[in-house]
Amino acid sequence: MPHRLHSVLHTATVMLDLPLDTRQLEALALHLTPVVRAWCAEAIDTAAADSPVPYAVATTTVDTEVGVETTEYAGCVSRISVDVDHDSPAAVLAEQLRRHHDVVVTDVPSAVYLGLSIRPKTVAAWKWWLKKLSIAPSAVTVQGTDAYASSEVDGVLVALCGEDTGTLLSADVHTRQGLDVDLDSPAGTVAAKARRQPDVTSIEIRDAHTLTVTVRATSLLEWQWWLAQLSVAPGTVQFEGTTAIATGSKDDAVVHLRGDDCAAFYEDQAAARLVGLIAGGTQ
C-alpha cells in the first residue's frame, strides 16, 4: 500500500507542479497509508452490505413407498434413500459436488454409491469433470445425446451422466462399421440408429418390424438409457443367467433387447429402485 500510494502522490505532484521532494513524498505516503486503508475497508463493507444475497427455496418430499427423499434446490434435484445417513461418504460427496452449477441431479441409493448427472455447456467443462473424477476420456461411452462414465472417488462409486454431452462430443464420435442393415423398413431404421451406440454387440433383423439388439452396458445408467429409449416398463424385464431381457418399441418396430451381464445391475435393490429399474417393491 505505501508504495502504490507513493506512486500516486508522485504522479499528482508532477501533474500539479507541487514543491515536494522525494523525502517529503515518502513521509506523506507513510502518513496517509492508515487513512487510505480505512477508506478502502469501509468501501468494501458498504458494497458487501448493499449486495443482494443469493438464495433459493428448497423443497423436500419423501416417497415412503419407495423410500426416497427428494430435494429440489436452485434447479438441482437431490435424491437419497431414507436408509442412508446424510453424513455417509456418498451423501457428503454429493453435497460437495452440488455446489457446481453444472450438476442437475444427484442420486444416493447407498452410502458408497453416487449417481451424478451434469449438464456442461462446453467441451472444456466436460473435460474438467473428467479430470476432477479421474476418468480417462477413453472410458466414456456415448448413448444418444448423453455421455456416461464411472469412477471411484474417496471410496464412493460415482456413475457420471453428462446430459446432452454427446452433442458436444459429436465430432469425436464415429459410426461403427459393419452390422449392415436395410433402411427401407422400421426395423432397419432402428437398427441403423442402434449400431451407432458403442455398447451394441449385435443386431438381428427378424422381419420388417422386428429386431433383436444385444448390448453390453457398462453401468446401471447406460442400461437405464436403453430401457427408456425403448419404452420398457421396469417390471417387464426378465433374466436368463447374467443376461437381462426386455421387449420394447421404437419408431414402429418391436425391439427385443438383450443386456449381457446387465442382470448384475438389479442386485443392488436400492440403486435399481432409485433410478427406476425397479418399480415399487422388489424385482
C-alpha positions in Angstrom: 0.0 0.0 0.0 2.7 2.7 0.8 4.5 2.0 -2.5 1.3 2.3 -4.5 0.3 5.4 -2.6 3.7 6.9 -3.2 3.4 6.3 -6.9 0.0 8.1 -7.0 1.3 11.0 -5.0 4.3 11.4 -7.2 2.1 11.4 -10.3 -0.1 14.1 -8.7 2.9 16.2 -7.7 4.3 16.2 -11.2 0.9 17.0 -12.8 0.2 19.8 -10.3 3.8 21.0 -10.2 3.8 20.9 -6.4 7.0 21.8 -4.5 7.5 18.4 -2.8 10.8 16.5 -2.9 11.2 12.7 -2.7 11.6 12.6 1.1 8.5 14.6 1.6 6.5 12.3 -0.7 7.7 9.2 1.1 6.8 10.8 4.5 3.3 11.8 3.1 2.7 8.3 1.7 3.6 6.7 5.1 1.4 9.1 6.9 -1.7 8.6 4.7 -1.5 4.8 4.3 -3.6 4.0 7.5 -6.2 6.5 6.4 -6.4 5.1 2.9 -6.6 1.6 4.3 -9.6 2.6 6.5 -11.3 4.2 3.5 -10.9 1.0 1.4 -12.2 -1.2 4.2 -15.2 1.0 4.7 -15.9 1.0 0.9 -15.7 -2.8 0.8 -18.0 -3.2 3.8 -20.6 -0.9 2.3 -20.5 -2.7 -1.0 -21.0 -6.0 0.7 -23.9 -4.7 2.7 -25.6 -3.4 -0.4 -25.0 -6.6 -2.5 -28.0 -8.9 -2.8 -27.7 -12.3 -1.0 -28.1 -15.2 -3.4 -30.7 -17.7 -2.1 -33.0 -20.4 -3.4 -36.0 -22.1 -1.9 -35.5 -25.8 -1.2 -38.5 -28.2 -1.3 -38.2 -31.7 0.2 -40.6 -34.6 -0.3 -40.4 -38.2 0.9 -41.8 -41.1 -1.0 -42.5 -43.6 1.7 -43.4 -46.3 -0.8 -40.0 -46.4 -2.5 -38.1 -44.9 0.5 -36.6 -42.0 -1.3 -36.2 -38.4 -0.1 -36.1 -35.8 -2.9 -34.9 -32.2 -2.5 -35.1 -29.6 -5.2 -32.8 -26.6 -4.8 -31.8 -24.0 -7.3 -32.5 -26.2 -10.3 -30.8 -29.3 -8.9 -32.6 -32.4 -7.8 -31.1 -34.4 -4.9 -32.4 -37.9 -4.2 -31.3 -40.0 -1.3 -32.5 -43.3 0.2 -34.2 -42.8 3.6 -32.0 -45.6 4.9 -28.8 -43.7 4.0 -27.2 -41.4 6.6 -26.7 -37.8 5.4 -23.1 -38.0 6.8 -22.2 -41.0 4.7 -19.4 -40.8 2.2 -21.7 -40.7 -0.9 -24.1 -38.1 0.7 -21.2 -35.8 1.7 -19.6 -36.1 -1.8 -23.0 -35.3 -3.4 -23.3 -32.2 -1.3 -19.9 -31.0 -2.3 -20.5 -31.6 -6.0 -23.9 -29.9 -6.0 -22.1 -26.6 -5.4 -21.1 -26.7 -9.1 -23.7 -25.2 -11.4 -23.3 -28.0 -13.9 -24.9 -30.5 -11.5 -28.6 -31.2 -12.2 -29.2 -34.5 -10.3 -27.5 -36.5 -7.5 -28.8 -39.9 -6.6 -27.5 -41.6 -3.4 -29.1 -45.1 -3.0 -26.4 -46.3 -0.6 -23.5 -44.9 1.5 -20.9 -45.7 -1.2 -22.8 -45.1 -4.5 -23.5 -41.8 -6.2 -25.3 -41.2 -9.4 -24.2 -37.8 -10.8 -26.0 -36.1 -13.7 -24.4 -32.9 -15.0 -25.1 -30.6 -17.9 -21.8 -29.0 -19.0 -22.1 -26.1 -21.5 -18.8 -26.7 -23.2 -16.3 -29.5 -24.1 -13.8 -27.8 -21.7 -16.3 -28.0 -18.9 -16.9 -31.7 -19.6 -13.1 -32.4 -19.6 -12.9 -30.5 -16.3 -15.4 -33.0 -14.8 -13.5 -36.0 -16.2 -10.2 -34.7 -14.7 -11.9 -34.0 -11.3 -13.3 -37.5 -11.2 -10.1 -39.1 -12.6 -11.9 -40.5 -15.6 -9.9 -41.2 -18.8 -11.6 -39.9 -22.0 -11.3 -43.4 -23.5 -13.6 -44.7 -20.7 -16.5 -42.5 -21.8 -19.4 -44.0 -23.7 -22.0 -42.0 -25.6 -25.6 -43.1 -25.8 -27.7 -40.8 -28.0 -27.1 -37.3 -26.7 -25.8 -38.3 -23.3 -22.3 -39.4 -22.2 -21.6 -41.9 -19.4 -18.6 -42.9 -17.3 -17.8 -44.2 -13.8 -15.0 -43.8 -11.3 -14.2 -44.2 -7.6 -13.7 -41.1 -5.5 -12.8 -41.4 -1.9 -14.3 -44.9 -1.7 -17.5 -43.9 -3.4 -18.5 -45.3 -6.8 -19.6 -42.4 -9.0 -21.7 -43.1 -12.0 -21.5 -40.0 -14.2 -24.0 -38.9 -16.8 -23.3 -35.9 -19.0 -26.8 -34.8 -20.2 -26.6 -33.6 -23.8 -22.9 -34.0 -23.7 -23.0 -36.4 -26.6 -23.8 -33.4 -28.8 -20.7 -31.6 -27.7 -18.6 -34.7 -28.4 -20.2 -35.4 -31.8 -17.0 -34.5 -33.5 -15.3 -37.3 -31.6 -18.0 -40.0 -32.2 -17.5 -42.3 -35.2 -20.2 -44.5 -36.7 -19.4 -48.2 -36.1 -18.7 -50.2 -39.3 -20.4 -53.4 -40.0 -23.9 -54.6 -38.9 -25.3 -53.8 -42.4 -29.0 -53.1 -42.4 -31.8 -52.4 -44.8 -33.1 -48.9 -44.1 -36.3 -49.4 -46.1 -38.2 -50.8 -43.0 -39.0 -49.7 -39.4 -36.7 -52.4 -38.1 -33.9 -51.3 -40.4 -34.3 -47.7 -39.4 -34.0 -48.6 -35.7 -31.0 -50.9 -36.4 -29.2 -48.1 -38.2 -29.6 -45.8 -35.2 -28.7 -48.6 -32.7 -25.5 -49.6 -34.4 -24.1 -46.1 -33.7 -24.0 -46.9 -30.0 -20.7 -48.2 -28.7 -22.1 -50.8 -26.4 -24.1 -52.6 -29.2 -22.5 -56.1 -29.8 -25.0 -57.5 -32.3 -28.2 -56.7 -34.2 -30.5 -59.2 -35.8 -33.4 -58.1 -38.0 -36.1 -60.7 -37.9 -38.6 -59.0 -40.2 -39.5 -55.5 -41.3 -41.0 -54.7 -37.9 -39.0 -56.8 -35.5 -35.3 -56.9 -34.4 -33.1 -58.1 -31.6 -30.5 -55.8 -30.2 -27.8 -57.1 -27.9 -25.8 -54.6 -25.8 -23.2 -54.8 -23.1 -23.9 -51.7 -20.9 -21.0 -50.7 -18.6 -23.1 -49.0 -16.0 -26.6 -49.0 -14.5 -27.3 -45.6 -16.1 -26.4 -46.9 -19.5 -28.8 -49.8 -19.2 -31.5 -47.5 -17.9 -31.0 -45.4 -21.0 -31.7 -48.3 -23.3 -34.9 -49.2 -21.3 -36.1 -45.6 -21.6 -35.3 -45.4 -25.3 -37.4 -48.5 -26.0 -40.2 -47.5 -23.5 -39.7 -50.7 -21.5 -41.8 -50.9 -18.3 -39.5 -51.6 -15.3 -41.4 -54.7 -14.1 -41.3 -56.5 -17.5 -37.5 -57.2 -17.5 -36.7 -60.9 -17.4 -33.4 -62.7 -16.8 -31.5 -65.6 -18.3 -28.5 -66.1 -16.1 -26.5 -62.9 -16.2 -28.4 -61.5 -19.2 -31.3 -59.1 -18.8 -34.1 -59.4 -21.4 -36.8 -56.9 -22.3 -39.1 -56.1 -25.1 -39.9 -52.5 -26.2 -40.6 -50.5 -29.2 -39.1 -47.7 -31.3 -40.2 -46.0 -34.5 -43.0 -48.6 -35.2 -40.6 -51.5 -34.7 -40.7 -54.1 -31.9 -37.3 -54.4 -30.3 -36.1 -57.4 -28.3 -33.3 -56.1 -26.1 -30.7 -58.3 -24.5 -28.3 -56.9 -22.0 -25.2 -59.1 -21.5 -24.1 -59.1 -17.8 -26.8 -56.5 -17.1 -28.6 -58.7 -14.5 -26.0 -57.6 -12.0 -27.5 -54.1 -12.1 -30.5 -55.4 -10.2 -28.5 -57.0 -7.4 -28.4 -53.7 -5.5 -32.2 -53.2 -5.0 -31.8 -49.7 -3.6 -29.8 -48.4 -6.5 -32.1 -50.1 -9.1 -35.2 -48.7 -7.4 -33.8 -45.3 -7.1 -33.1 -44.8 -10.8 -36.4 -46.6 -11.9 -35.2 -50.1 -12.9 -37.5 -51.5 -10.2 -40.9 -50.1 -9.7 -42.3 -50.2 -6.1 -41.3 -53.3 -4.3 -38.7 -56.0 -5.2 -37.9 -57.4 -8.6 
